[in-house]
Amino acid sequence: MDKIEKTVNNNEIKIYINSNLENTINYELGKYNDNVSFIIKNLKKNYKEKLQRINSNKIYMNDGEKIKSNLYFNNIIKKLLSMGIERDGVISYFGGGTLGDLIGYVSSVYKRGIDLIAVPTTLLSQVDSSIGGKNAINFMDVKNVVGSFHNPKIIFDDIDFLLNSDINLLKDGMAEVIKMALICDGQFFEYLDNNDLNTMYNPEALKNIIYKSVNLKLDIVSKDFYDLKKLRYLLNFGHSIGHAIESYTDNKIPHGVAVANGMIVESYIAYKSGYSKKLYDIIKNTVTKYKIDLINFNTVEVEKLISYMKNDKKMEKNVLNMVMLNDIGKSDIMKIDLNSIRRYLKLYMDERK
């Protein structure tokens, strides 16, 4: 079993990476007087017996971006109160990034904070969303605008949940794995580029990329937990365009697909701005090796996309702090105004007609 221990924001976090983690999960949950687990309903289809081995009060929930709302937040708070869950209890979740965002936010504010144990069940949530303590719900069609910083005490990255899941979820997670390599580890990117979706779909390869991605993200997060130094901005490579795409399509395009295409377009903008060499074709080729869909940007209304980008948390007085690659494995922040982004987006689309 791989185990990572890291101090983040003066709190010790433990991360377990392996298969068959039920006994370890039960041991940690058993340390609390009360515990309640929020679990995505569709996990029962392939993992019913595995979930039955978890000793907790289980509440099964729907999934999807729609649950990151005040309605679901209020209902969960009511449920916790009705169950008499106190501050010395623990909340856990079994699901992907959307459930993690919601339950993480609940745990950060319920009775001014209650311990959280995370069991992310998608590759994307294991390598990205469960790491770093960011939790949020959406408000008035603006993604992640209400949120908090609150770390899980323990994260269980159980590989079993990946091996019998929808292959599209694996592709979605690979986008964030590729992103981590691109921003800070050229050798890791070379390893990914020398492989493809088929060679990664086995326990040892998955444990390897999860372990590597988690350590890379923890290294950044531990140095800038609250985003005050803008170092953590680097984790948003591909997300300025990516989040706008998600909002533009009403979240019909998955997060990983949006981010992968965002990385390509943002690298194109960096190249046209004279900030970097031509890297967007390299990124595109690697993305296609993992069978991540490419978006036809000729169907996108530029002004509408720009309108969503205005809500990017990296915006400052109509200037966006966009993450740009200096080279593979090296990244920085470049300030760019919306008019320039508009111009380069139109040029990107024109070149693909």
FIKOL-321572 format. One record per residue (C-alpha): residue number from 0; z, x, y. Coordinates in nm, 4 decimals, always signed. Example, Ala and Ser with C-alpha at 12.3 -4.5 7.8 and 13.67 -1.06 7.14 Angstrom:
# FIKOL-321572
{0; {+0.7800; +1.2300; -0.4500}}
{1; {+0.7140; +1.3670; -0.1060}}
***
This chain:
# FIKOL-321572
{0; {+0.0000; +0.0000; +0.0000}}
{1; {-0.0878; +0.1233; +0.3480}}
{2; {+0.1876; +0.0748; +0.6029}}
{3; {+0.1675; +0.1439; +0.9752}}
{4; {+0.4726; +0.1578; +1.2010}}
{5; {+0.4244; +0.1833; +1.5749}}
{6; {+0.6384; +0.1343; +1.8836}}
{7; {+0.4622; -0.0916; +2.1321}}
{8; {+0.6353; -0.2056; +2.4519}}
{9; {+0.9632; -0.0624; +2.3183}}
{10; {+0.9410; -0.2787; +2.0050}}
{11; {+0.8814; -0.1515; +1.6539}}
{12; {+0.5889; -0.3183; +1.4766}}
{13; {+0.5202; -0.2955; +1.1035}}
{14; {+0.1747; -0.3567; +0.9593}}
{15; {+0.1086; -0.3834; +0.5856}}
{16; {-0.2473; -0.3474; +0.4533}}
{17; {-0.3049; -0.4321; +0.0867}}
{18; {-0.3723; -0.7085; -0.1634}}
{19; {-0.1075; -0.9355; -0.3232}}
{20; {+0.1403; -0.9180; -0.0367}}
{21; {+0.3214; -1.2435; -0.1202}}
{22; {+0.6457; -1.0790; -0.2398}}
{23; {+0.6686; -0.8611; +0.0702}}
{24; {+0.6001; -1.1606; +0.2950}}
{25; {+0.8737; -1.3616; +0.1202}}
{26; {+1.1175; -1.0718; +0.1533}}
{27; {+1.0645; -1.0528; +0.5302}}
{28; {+1.0718; -1.4302; +0.5809}}
{29; {+1.3915; -1.4466; +0.3752}}
{30; {+1.5788; -1.2400; +0.6347}}
{31; {+1.5857; -1.5420; +0.8690}}
{32; {+1.7983; -1.8575; +0.8518}}
{33; {+1.5009; -2.0796; +0.9343}}
{34; {+1.1311; -2.0193; +0.8978}}
{35; {+0.8212; -2.2302; +0.9446}}
{36; {+0.4633; -2.1305; +0.8646}}
{37; {+0.1580; -2.2778; +1.0357}}
{38; {-0.1399; -2.2547; +0.8017}}
{39; {-0.5073; -2.3381; +0.8469}}
{40; {-0.5984; -2.6279; +0.6184}}
{41; {-0.9177; -2.4810; +0.4778}}
{42; {-0.7239; -2.1896; +0.3245}}
{43; {-0.6022; -2.4298; +0.0550}}
{44; {-0.9545; -2.4447; -0.0877}}
{45; {-0.9618; -2.0844; -0.2148}}
{46; {-0.5999; -1.9731; -0.1857}}
{47; {-0.3902; -2.2719; -0.2942}}
{48; {-0.1909; -2.0821; -0.5587}}
{49; {-0.1428; -1.7816; -0.3328}}
{50; {-0.0045; -2.0023; -0.0566}}
{51; {+0.2216; -2.1863; -0.3024}}
{52; {+0.3910; -1.8526; -0.3735}}
{53; {+0.4997; -1.8253; -0.0085}}
{54; {+0.8563; -1.9460; +0.0454}}
{55; {+0.8460; -2.1270; +0.3775}}
{56; {+0.8309; -2.4651; +0.5434}}
{57; {+0.4544; -2.5086; +0.5613}}
{58; {+0.2627; -2.7052; +0.8235}}
{59; {-0.1126; -2.7254; +0.7670}}
{60; {-0.3370; -2.7448; +1.0730}}
{61; {-0.6972; -2.7795; +1.1800}}
{62; {-0.8862; -2.4741; +1.3013}}
{63; {-1.1306; -2.4007; +1.5812}}
{64; {-1.1162; -2.3283; +1.9521}}
{65; {-1.0097; -2.6871; +2.0186}}
{66; {-0.6571; -2.6163; +1.8903}}
{67; {-0.5970; -2.3733; +2.1774}}
{68; {-0.4977; -2.6605; +2.4045}}
{69; {-0.1957; -2.8205; +2.5683}}
{70; {-0.2207; -3.1076; +2.3214}}
{71; {-0.1670; -2.8872; +2.0167}}
{72; {+0.0871; -2.6723; +2.2010}}
{73; {+0.2993; -2.9777; +2.2893}}
{74; {+0.2795; -3.1184; +1.9362}}
{75; {+0.3957; -2.7908; +1.7834}}
{76; {+0.6903; -2.7627; +2.0228}}
{77; {+0.7921; -3.1184; +1.9320}}
{78; {+0.7694; -3.0315; +1.5626}}
{79; {+0.9861; -2.7205; +1.6002}}
{80; {+1.2486; -2.9192; +1.7917}}
{81; {+1.2505; -3.1973; +1.5324}}
{82; {+1.3006; -2.9375; +1.2567}}
{83; {+1.5920; -2.7821; +1.4446}}
{84; {+1.4397; -2.4345; +1.4546}}
{85; {+1.6707; -2.2047; +1.6527}}
{86; {+1.6107; -1.8692; +1.8222}}
{87; {+1.7421; -1.6827; +1.5183}}
{88; {+1.4606; -1.8327; +1.3107}}
{89; {+1.1033; -1.7119; +1.2718}}
{90; {+0.7576; -1.8605; +1.3118}}
{91; {+0.4683; -1.7333; +1.1042}}
{92; {+0.1011; -1.8160; +1.0841}}
{93; {-0.1691; -1.7866; +0.8197}}
{94; {-0.5119; -1.8055; +0.9798}}
{95; {-0.7585; -1.6481; +1.2165}}
{96; {-0.7575; -1.5568; +1.5819}}
{97; {-0.7496; -1.9072; +1.7266}}
{98; {-0.4385; -2.0036; +1.5324}}
{99; {-0.2867; -1.6646; +1.6114}}
{100; {-0.3457; -1.7169; +1.9832}}
{101; {-0.1824; -2.0594; +1.9750}}
{102; {+0.1175; -1.9782; +1.7538}}
{103; {+0.1682; -1.6460; +1.9299}}
{104; {+0.1903; -1.8308; +2.2612}}
{105; {+0.4282; -2.0894; +2.1141}}
{106; {+0.6554; -1.8158; +1.9770}}
{107; {+0.6636; -1.6376; +2.3124}}
{108; {+0.7951; -1.9398; +2.5042}}
{109; {+0.9819; -2.1554; +2.2505}}
{110; {+1.3472; -2.1305; +2.3536}}
{111; {+1.2411; -1.8289; +2.5655}}
{112; {+1.1082; -1.6427; +2.2636}}
{113; {+1.1368; -1.6483; +1.8860}}
{114; {+1.0293; -1.3865; +1.6311}}
{115; {+0.6720; -1.4022; +1.5041}}
{116; {+0.5275; -1.2867; +1.1720}}
{117; {+0.1485; -1.2765; +1.1536}}
{118; {-0.0628; -1.3184; +0.8416}}
{119; {-0.4175; -1.2943; +0.9799}}
{120; {-0.6672; -1.4130; +0.7206}}
{121; {-1.0011; -1.3067; +0.8707}}
{122; {-1.1317; -0.9568; +0.9258}}
{123; {-1.1615; -1.0225; +1.2988}}
{124; {-0.7974; -1.1262; +1.3295}}
{125; {-0.6765; -0.8392; +1.1096}}
{126; {-0.8504; -0.5655; +1.3085}}
{127; {-0.8297; -0.7196; +1.6544}}
{128; {-0.6624; -1.0414; +1.7648}}
{129; {-0.3341; -0.9927; +1.5751}}
{130; {-0.2911; -0.6469; +1.7305}}
{131; {-0.1626; -0.6003; +2.0836}}
{132; {+0.0507; -0.9051; +2.1574}}
{133; {-0.1996; -1.1069; +2.3609}}
{134; {-0.1625; -1.4829; +2.3104}}
{135; {-0.3321; -1.7644; +2.4973}}
{136; {-0.4570; -2.1194; +2.5152}}
{137; {-0.7564; -2.2507; +2.7080}}
{138; {-0.7402; -2.4714; +3.0165}}
{139; {-1.0139; -2.6764; +3.1849}}
{140; {-1.2880; -2.5052; +2.9815}}
{141; {-1.1657; -2.1610; +3.0862}}
{142; {-1.0974; -1.9413; +2.7845}}
{143; {-0.7525; -1.7770; +2.7482}}
{144; {-0.6470; -1.8540; +3.1058}}
{145; {-0.2880; -1.9492; +3.0116}}
{146; {-0.1090; -1.6945; +2.7976}}
{147; {+0.1569; -1.4336; +2.7355}}
{148; {+0.2290; -1.0923; +2.5884}}
{149; {+0.4386; -1.1216; +2.2730}}
{150; {+0.4072; -0.8944; +1.9694}}
{151; {+0.4522; -1.0032; +1.6093}}
{152; {+0.7427; -0.8257; +1.4427}}
{153; {+0.5339; -0.7773; +1.1294}}
{154; {+0.1655; -0.8166; +1.0484}}
{155; {+0.0433; -0.8625; +0.6927}}
{156; {-0.3249; -0.7755; +0.6465}}
{157; {-0.3775; -0.9132; +0.2972}}
{158; {-0.7238; -0.8166; +0.1686}}
{159; {-0.7246; -1.1098; -0.0757}}
{160; {-0.8035; -1.3465; +0.2100}}
{161; {-1.1223; -1.1523; +0.2870}}
{162; {-1.2699; -1.1190; -0.0608}}
{163; {-1.3110; -1.4912; -0.1284}}
{164; {-1.3918; -1.6046; +0.2239}}
{165; {-1.7136; -1.7037; +0.3978}}
{166; {-1.9343; -1.3962; +0.4403}}
{167; {-1.9965; -1.5065; +0.8005}}
{168; {-1.6299; -1.4402; +0.8774}}
{169; {-1.6730; -1.0857; +0.7511}}
{170; {-1.9765; -1.0365; +0.9765}}
{171; {-1.7786; -1.1760; +1.2682}}
{172; {-1.5019; -0.9207; +1.2132}}
{173; {-1.7418; -0.6308; +1.1739}}
{174; {-1.8489; -0.6810; +1.5356}}
{175; {-1.4976; -0.5886; +1.6511}}
{176; {-1.4823; -0.2974; +1.4059}}
{177; {-1.8088; -0.1627; +1.5478}}
{178; {-1.6718; -0.2129; +1.9000}}
{179; {-1.3610; -0.0052; +1.8285}}
{180; {-1.5752; +0.2796; +1.6976}}
{181; {-1.8139; +0.2629; +1.9914}}
{182; {-1.5451; +0.2858; +2.2580}}
{183; {-1.3347; +0.5670; +2.1152}}
{184; {-1.4420; +0.7211; +1.7838}}
{185; {-1.7939; +0.8560; +1.7323}}
{186; {-1.7228; +0.9732; +1.3762}}
{187; {-1.6024; +0.6271; +1.2777}}
{188; {-1.9218; +0.4787; +1.4246}}
{189; {-2.1297; +0.7262; +1.2231}}
{190; {-1.9467; +0.6129; +0.9086}}
{191; {-2.0191; +0.2474; +0.9904}}
{192; {-2.3811; +0.3243; +1.0733}}
{193; {-2.4245; +0.4945; +0.7352}}
{194; {-2.3067; +0.1800; +0.5588}}
{195; {-2.3909; -0.1903; +0.5707}}
{196; {-2.2422; -0.5312; +0.4929}}
{197; {-2.2830; -0.4905; +0.1156}}
{198; {-2.1138; -0.1511; +0.0889}}
{199; {-1.8197; -0.2725; +0.2990}}
{200; {-1.7497; -0.5833; +0.0909}}
{201; {-1.4924; -0.4319; -0.1477}}
{202; {-1.1138; -0.3773; -0.1318}}
{203; {-1.1107; -0.0016; -0.0687}}
{204; {-1.3751; -0.0073; +0.2059}}
{205; {-1.2035; -0.3011; +0.3762}}
{206; {-0.8628; -0.1322; +0.3658}}
{207; {-1.0203; +0.1795; +0.5131}}
{208; {-1.1861; +0.0094; +0.8108}}
{209; {-0.8830; -0.2112; +0.8778}}
{210; {-0.6476; +0.0882; +0.8745}}
{211; {-0.8768; +0.2860; +1.1058}}
{212; {-0.9443; -0.0016; +1.3487}}
{213; {-0.5784; -0.1025; +1.3715}}
{214; {-0.4679; +0.2533; +1.4513}}
{215; {-0.7359; +0.2914; +1.7184}}
{216; {-0.6347; -0.0317; +1.8879}}
{217; {-0.2629; +0.0427; +1.8631}}
{218; {-0.3190; +0.3774; +2.0307}}
{219; {-0.4754; +0.2067; +2.3339}}
{220; {-0.2357; -0.0883; +2.3458}}
{221; {+0.0763; +0.1299; +2.3244}}
{222; {-0.0338; +0.3151; +2.6392}}
{223; {-0.1123; +0.0035; +2.8459}}
{224; {+0.0548; -0.3016; +2.6924}}
{225; {+0.0347; -0.5222; +3.0035}}
{226; {-0.3165; -0.4202; +3.1152}}
{227; {-0.1716; -0.2609; +3.4295}}
{228; {-0.3496; +0.0752; +3.3990}}
{229; {-0.6858; -0.0822; +3.3062}}
{230; {-0.6908; +0.1395; +2.9975}}
{231; {-0.6693; -0.1712; +2.7843}}
{232; {-0.9839; -0.2988; +2.9562}}
{233; {-1.1762; -0.0682; +2.7202}}
{234; {-1.1018; -0.3108; +2.4376}}
{235; {-1.3154; -0.5649; +2.6209}}
{236; {-1.6440; -0.3839; +2.5658}}
{237; {-1.9016; -0.6562; +2.5002}}
{238; {-1.6563; -0.9273; +2.6013}}
{239; {-1.7648; -0.9837; +2.9627}}
{240; {-2.1014; -1.1098; +2.8407}}
{241; {-1.9540; -1.2237; +2.5083}}
{242; {-1.6901; -1.4578; +2.6496}}
{243; {-1.9461; -1.6021; +2.8888}}
{244; {-2.1769; -1.6729; +2.5923}}
{245; {-1.8940; -1.8486; +2.4082}}
{246; {-1.8206; -2.0705; +2.7087}}
{247; {-2.1920; -2.1283; +2.7741}}
{248; {-2.2442; -2.2551; +2.4177}}
{249; {-1.9166; -2.4480; +2.4036}}
{250; {-1.7995; -2.2001; +2.1357}}
{251; {-2.0849; -2.2891; +1.9006}}
{252; {-2.1614; -1.9170; +1.8774}}
{253; {-1.8803; -1.7316; +1.6919}}
{254; {-1.6753; -1.4734; +1.8777}}
{255; {-1.8062; -1.1766; +1.6786}}
{256; {-2.1689; -1.2746; +1.7302}}
{257; {-2.1070; -1.3217; +2.1022}}
{258; {-1.9324; -0.9836; +2.1321}}
{259; {-2.1995; -0.7992; +1.9312}}
{260; {-2.4726; -0.9349; +2.1565}}
{261; {-2.2524; -0.8681; +2.4579}}
{262; {-2.2267; -0.5014; +2.3582}}
{263; {-2.6052; -0.4745; +2.3403}}
{264; {-2.6620; -0.6379; +2.6800}}
{265; {-2.3770; -0.4526; +2.8530}}
{266; {-2.5181; -0.1237; +2.7203}}
{267; {-2.8578; -0.2241; +2.8586}}
{268; {-2.6963; -0.2871; +3.1983}}
{269; {-2.5241; +0.0534; +3.1815}}
{270; {-2.8554; +0.2213; +3.1024}}
{271; {-3.0455; +0.0448; +3.3800}}
{272; {-2.7627; +0.1257; +3.6221}}
{273; {-2.8085; +0.4948; +3.5439}}
{274; {-2.4608; +0.5092; +3.3983}}
{275; {-2.5480; +0.6030; +3.0420}}
{276; {-2.8340; +0.7082; +2.8220}}
{277; {-3.0261; +0.4556; +2.6133}}
{278; {-2.7655; +0.3370; +2.3623}}
{279; {-2.8421; -0.0340; +2.3343}}
{280; {-3.1088; +0.0088; +2.0652}}
{281; {-2.8677; +0.2202; +1.8559}}
{282; {-2.6063; -0.0551; +1.8830}}
{283; {-2.8643; -0.3223; +1.8013}}
{284; {-2.9717; -0.1382; +1.4856}}
{285; {-2.6139; -0.1046; +1.3632}}
{286; {-2.5368; -0.4684; +1.4396}}
{287; {-2.8372; -0.5794; +1.2336}}
{288; {-2.7190; -0.3677; +0.9370}}
{289; {-2.4191; -0.5987; +0.9205}}
{290; {-2.6449; -0.9064; +0.9442}}
{291; {-2.4924; -1.0239; +1.2717}}
{292; {-2.7227; -1.2732; +1.4414}}
{293; {-2.9089; -1.1680; +1.7550}}
{294; {-2.9198; -1.4177; +2.0397}}
{295; {-3.2464; -1.5142; +2.2054}}
{296; {-3.1460; -1.4634; +2.5684}}
{297; {-3.4682; -1.6205; +2.6899}}
{298; {-3.3069; -1.9567; +2.6183}}
{299; {-3.0065; -1.8744; +2.8402}}
{300; {-2.9752; -1.9926; +3.2012}}
{301; {-2.8730; -1.6838; +3.3959}}
{302; {-2.6917; -1.8676; +3.6755}}
{303; {-2.4851; -2.0702; +3.4319}}
{304; {-2.3904; -1.7551; +3.2404}}
{305; {-2.2939; -1.5836; +3.5664}}
{306; {-2.0761; -1.8812; +3.6600}}
{307; {-1.8682; -1.8275; +3.3468}}
{308; {-1.8452; -1.4540; +3.4119}}
{309; {-1.6763; -1.5291; +3.7430}}
{310; {-1.3675; -1.6276; +3.5413}}
{311; {-1.3515; -1.2883; +3.3688}}
{312; {-1.0020; -1.1445; +3.4107}}
{313; {-1.1612; -0.8106; +3.5051}}
{314; {-1.3189; -0.9628; +3.8175}}
{315; {-1.1951; -0.8348; +4.1539}}
{316; {-1.3522; -0.9801; +4.4698}}
{317; {-1.6877; -1.0568; +4.3043}}
{318; {-1.6963; -0.7114; +4.1474}}
{319; {-1.6599; -0.6843; +3.7705}}
{320; {-1.4816; -0.3947; +3.6022}}
{321; {-1.7277; -0.3779; +3.3145}}
{322; {-1.6720; -0.1505; +3.0152}}
{323; {-1.9570; +0.0985; +2.9802}}
{324; {-2.0232; +0.3634; +2.7162}}
{325; {-2.0666; +0.7197; +2.8375}}
{326; {-2.1796; +0.7983; +2.4858}}
{327; {-2.1065; +0.6822; +2.1321}}
{328; {-1.7287; +0.6966; +2.0982}}
{329; {-1.6679; +0.7472; +2.4711}}
{330; {-1.6155; +0.4684; +2.7221}}
{331; {-1.5056; +0.4049; +3.0774}}
{332; {-1.4920; +0.1326; +3.3408}}
{333; {-1.7761; +0.0810; +3.5884}}
{334; {-1.7566; -0.1494; +3.8870}}
{335; {-2.0644; -0.3690; +3.9177}}
{336; {-2.1296; -0.6672; +4.1425}}
{337; {-2.2557; -1.0010; +4.0156}}
{338; {-2.5882; -0.9678; +4.1951}}
{339; {-2.6623; -0.6504; +4.0002}}
{340; {-2.5599; -0.8163; +3.6739}}
{341; {-2.7871; -1.1092; +3.7593}}
{342; {-3.0795; -0.8744; +3.8263}}
{343; {-3.0339; -0.6772; +3.5032}}
{344; {-2.9902; -0.9930; +3.2944}}
{345; {-3.3208; -1.1263; +3.4244}}
{346; {-3.4868; -0.7907; +3.3569}}
{347; {-3.3444; -0.7882; +3.0023}}
{348; {-3.4901; -1.1318; +2.9412}}
{349; {-3.8284; -1.0454; +3.0950}}
{350; {-3.8649; -0.7432; +2.8668}}
{351; {-3.8186; -0.9681; +2.5638}}
{352; {-4.0765; -1.2351; +2.6458}}
***
